[in-house]
């Protein structure tokens, strides 16, 4: 049994579409359930979910609420309610391809050694991609992930995106749940809860694979392309890394600070490259990105 867990907060505009894309998957409907965790939404998310329930009565659909605000709380709630051995997390502002669930089912049936997997995350802009977007800011803002068309282990230091990932339930039974000090809370853009979990998996010798057949299309509204959102997001990256590494050890945090110096060198070179190519917007955005991450990392 596959349990698809969707954690949502004020996404009435998108929630029905992601549910419908799962319902219209090629996978047999008696082989999966959808667990929807509403994390204190104040919009019309609940009516949209009830409409889906009415339109697709043959889908196993479990609607639950998590009163503690935060994505990690909601994700952990989904684990408690899920009855499947495979837990698939899908973002609430996305859709998936028709082969999505079958791809995950086939992989975990074939490979008993694989403990988690994630597929491509491809952005779908509601407006258009801005001129300042580059390869380096695109992954940050949109979550874009694409490693080709071949199944393989994730490269060292890389891991699945949190909005398109499947775990064996055994992972949480052995390593514990998501760290509730990390992860978004309402509009606060703290993250790194997935990175924290995959670090724990790596230290425990657990493998996770890239699965190209399981595709998620991530919807990017105009709001996520604004200057305010970019500043909050990049500061959030730094603050998340500060929380995550200090939670492990003082040494881990110091090593992350040293790594930030190396990242500054790379950023300056890339910014110079874009400036020489007469792309000053891309150059400036990279510098702002690095500055905000550093400020967050230092607790500013």
Buried (B, 14 or more C-beta within 10 A) or exposed (E): BBBBBBBBBBBBBBBBBBBBBBBEBEBEEEBBBBBBBBBBBEBBBBEBBEBBBEEBEEBBBBBEEBEEBBBBBBBBBBBEBBEBEBBBBBBBBBBBBEBBBBBBBBBBEEEEEBBBBBBBBBBEBEEEEBEBBBEBBBBBBBBBBEBEEEBEEBEEEEBBBBBBBBBBBEBBEEBEBBBBBBBBBEEBBBBBBBBBBBBBBBEEEBBBBBBBBBBBBBBBBEEBBEEEBBBBBBBBBBBBBBBBBBBBEEEBBEEBBEEBEEBBEEBBEBBEBBBEEEBEEBBBBBBBBBBBBBBBBEEE
